[in-house]
Amino acid sequence: HSPLDPPQAYLDMYRDADMPEPPVGDWVDTDAAEREAVSPVIPFGKVPKRRLDRARAGYYALITHIDDQIGRFVDVLDEYGLLSNTVVLFTSDHGEMLGDHHYFRKTLPYEGSAKVPFILWDPGDVLGIGKGIEADQVIELRDIMPTLLEAAGAPLPGTVEGNSLLPLCRGEAVPWRSCIHGEHAAGMMSNHYVTDGQEKYIWYSQTGEEQFFDLRSDPCECVNLARNPAHAERIGLWRSRLIQELDGREEGYVK
């Protein structure tokens, strides 16, 4: 397809593809999902497979379209001799549940919504960060500015809370955060979570519901271990980390 083709062309490409069944956790209220599936614009519900597959095809088409446009941009940088002196950082502000656990849109702390790509590309090797390096540390969006400031040789303001990723890309041993805290206001689904990318603890502030997932063995978050006595110690550790994050907040979360 030409980069100028409309998204409909990509929709046609994916329409007949075999779509895998979305993951559905043991913690999902499947009865409620059945009841909520009547509206085409729901944030939660068990959508009929044909409609769900078309929604996924549309989403994948949009992603493919974005990929093509980025390719056009990179081609122009190369054409004008700028690519070897350019650093590209590609990421996103959120993902899309896209039917995982019968949910759609964002706001939720599950991997489909909260885990995003974060790719740093230095085609001219002007920063000496090498190629094909994967960092296991937990990074977040507030690391973007300090990374690009260091890449540009600009000073980092003292008020910045993020960290440059360049030392990690060079394989340097530097102090780093052990986990991140995320939150989102969403009515009865308002939530807080803490994760290190290997385990994740979620607390729904309006209901008190807790969830705990071992992402190493359960990357799709299908088994909630919050009530499993074998994981009580780990859950207690993560709960205490969230309490530390929320202590002193005016909402009174830790009372």
C-alpha positions in Angstrom: 0.0 0.0 0.0 1.1 3.5 -0.7 1.6 5.7 2.5 -1.2 7.9 1.0 -3.8 5.2 0.9 -6.7 5.8 3.2 -7.2 3.8 6.4 -10.0 1.9 4.6 -7.3 0.1 2.6 -5.7 -1.2 5.8 -9.1 -2.1 7.2 -9.6 -4.3 4.2 -6.2 -5.9 4.8 -7.1 -7.0 8.4 -10.8 -7.7 8.0 -10.4 -11.4 7.1 -7.5 -12.0 9.4 -7.8 -14.6 12.2 -8.2 -12.6 15.4 -7.2 -14.3 18.6 -9.7 -14.4 21.4 -9.1 -11.6 23.9 -7.9 -12.6 27.4 -10.6 -12.7 30.1 -9.5 -12.8 33.7 -11.0 -14.9 36.5 -11.9 -11.6 38.2 -14.1 -10.3 35.4 -17.9 -10.1 36.1 -18.9 -12.1 32.9 -22.6 -11.9 33.7 -22.4 -8.1 33.8 -20.4 -8.2 30.6 -23.2 -10.1 28.9 -25.7 -7.6 30.0 -23.7 -4.6 28.9 -23.0 -5.7 25.4 -26.0 -4.0 23.8 -24.4 -0.6 23.0 -21.9 -0.2 20.2 -19.9 2.5 22.2 -19.7 0.7 25.6 -16.5 0.9 27.8 -17.3 -2.6 29.1 -19.2 -5.6 27.7 -18.9 -8.9 25.8 -19.1 -7.6 22.2 -20.2 -10.1 19.5 -17.2 -11.6 17.8 -17.9 -10.1 14.4 -18.2 -6.6 15.8 -15.1 -7.0 18.0 -13.0 -8.3 15.1 -14.0 -5.3 13.0 -13.1 -2.9 15.8 -9.7 -4.6 16.1 -9.2 -4.5 12.4 -9.9 -0.7 12.4 -7.5 -0.2 15.3 -4.7 -2.2 13.6 -5.4 -0.3 10.4 -4.8 3.0 12.2 -1.6 1.7 13.8 -0.3 0.6 10.4 -1.2 4.0 8.9 0.8 5.7 11.7 3.8 3.3 11.0 3.7 4.3 7.3 3.7 8.1 8.1 6.6 7.7 10.5 8.4 5.9 7.6 7.7 8.8 5.3 9.1 11.2 8.0 12.3 9.1 8.4 12.7 8.9 4.6 12.7 12.7 4.4 15.3 13.0 7.2 17.5 10.6 5.2 16.9 12.4 1.9 18.0 15.8 3.4 21.0 14.3 5.2 19.6 14.9 8.7 19.0 11.3 9.8 22.6 10.7 11.1 22.3 13.7 13.3 18.8 13.0 14.7 17.6 11.1 17.7 14.1 9.6 17.6 12.1 8.7 20.7 8.8 6.9 20.0 6.2 6.3 22.7 2.6 6.8 23.5 0.5 8.3 26.3 -1.7 5.1 26.7 -2.8 2.0 25.0 -6.3 0.5 24.3 -8.0 -2.3 26.1 -9.6 -3.4 22.8 -11.7 -6.1 24.3 -9.2 -7.5 26.8 -11.3 -8.6 29.8 -14.3 -7.2 28.0 -13.1 -3.6 28.5 -12.4 -0.9 25.9 -10.7 2.5 25.9 -8.0 3.5 28.4 -8.1 4.7 32.1 -7.6 1.2 33.5 -4.3 -0.1 35.0 -4.1 -3.3 32.9 -1.4 -4.0 30.4 -3.5 -3.3 27.4 -4.1 0.3 28.6 -1.0 1.1 30.7 1.9 -0.6 29.0 3.2 1.4 26.0 6.2 1.3 23.6 9.2 3.4 24.5 11.8 3.2 21.7 14.9 5.4 21.5 16.7 5.3 18.1 20.1 6.9 17.4 20.8 6.0 13.8 24.0 8.1 13.6 25.3 6.8 16.9 25.9 10.4 18.0 25.1 9.4 21.6 27.1 6.2 21.8 24.1 4.2 23.1 24.6 1.2 20.8 21.8 -0.8 19.1 19.4 -3.5 20.1 19.7 -2.8 23.8 16.7 -3.6 26.1 16.4 -1.9 29.5 14.7 -4.0 32.2 14.2 -0.9 34.5 10.8 0.7 34.9 10.6 3.8 32.8 7.8 6.4 32.4 6.8 9.4 30.4 8.4 11.9 32.7 11.8 10.4 31.6 11.3 11.8 28.1 12.3 15.4 28.7 15.6 14.6 30.7 16.5 12.1 28.0 16.1 14.5 25.2 17.8 17.4 27.1 20.8 15.2 27.8 20.9 14.1 24.1 20.9 17.8 23.1 23.6 18.7 25.6 21.2 21.0 27.5 21.1 21.4 31.3 18.4 19.6 33.3 16.3 21.8 35.6 16.5 20.8 39.3 12.7 20.5 39.5 12.5 17.6 37.0 11.6 14.3 38.6 12.3 12.1 35.6 15.6 10.6 34.6 17.6 10.4 31.4 17.6 7.0 29.9 21.0 7.4 28.2 23.0 5.9 31.0 20.8 2.8 30.9 21.3 2.6 27.1 25.0 2.7 27.7 24.8 -0.1 30.2 25.9 2.0 33.1 25.0 1.0 36.6 23.0 4.0 37.9 20.5 4.4 40.8 17.0 3.8 39.5 13.4 3.7 40.7 12.2 0.3 41.9 8.6 0.8 40.7 6.1 3.3 39.4 2.7 4.5 40.8 -0.1 5.3 38.4 -3.6 6.5 39.1 -6.8 7.5 37.2 -10.1 9.0 38.2 -12.9 7.0 36.6 -15.9 7.1 38.9 -16.5 3.8 40.6 -13.5 2.4 38.6 -11.1 5.0 40.0 -7.8 3.2 40.6 -4.3 3.3 41.8 -1.6 0.8 40.9 2.1 0.1 41.6 4.3 -2.1 39.4 7.9 -3.0 38.6 7.0 -4.7 35.3 7.1 -8.1 36.9 4.4 -7.8 39.6 1.4 -5.4 39.7 -0.8 -4.4 42.6 -4.1 -2.6 41.9 -6.4 -0.8 44.4 -9.8 0.5 43.4 -10.2 3.5 45.7 -14.0 3.7 45.6 -14.7 0.0 46.3 -11.6 -1.2 48.1 -11.1 -4.0 45.7 -7.5 -5.3 45.4 -5.9 -7.2 42.6 -2.4 -8.6 42.4 -0.9 -10.1 39.3 2.4 -12.0 38.6 3.2 -10.6 35.2 6.1 -13.1 34.7 3.8 -16.1 34.6 0.6 -14.2 33.8 1.3 -11.4 31.4 -2.3 -11.1 30.4 -3.5 -10.6 34.0 -6.0 -13.5 33.9 -5.4 -14.7 37.5 -6.1 -12.4 40.4 -3.8 -13.5 43.3 -5.1 -10.9 45.8 -6.9 -13.5 47.9 -4.3 -16.3 47.5 -2.7 -16.9 51.0 0.5 -18.1 49.3 1.1 -14.5 48.0 0.0 -12.6 51.2 3.6 -11.5 51.9 4.2 -10.0 48.4 0.7 -8.4 48.4 1.5 -6.8 51.8 4.8 -5.5 50.4 3.1 -3.9 47.4 0.2 -2.5 49.5 2.8 -0.8 51.7 4.5 0.7 48.7 1.2 2.2 47.6 0.5 3.5 51.1 3.9 5.3 50.9 2.9 6.9 47.6 -0.4 8.1 49.0 0.6 9.1 52.5 -0.2 12.8 53.0 -2.6 13.1 50.1 -5.6 15.4 50.8 -8.0 12.7 49.7 -7.2 10.7 52.9 -6.6 7.5 51.0 -4.5 5.9 53.7 -6.9 6.4 56.6 
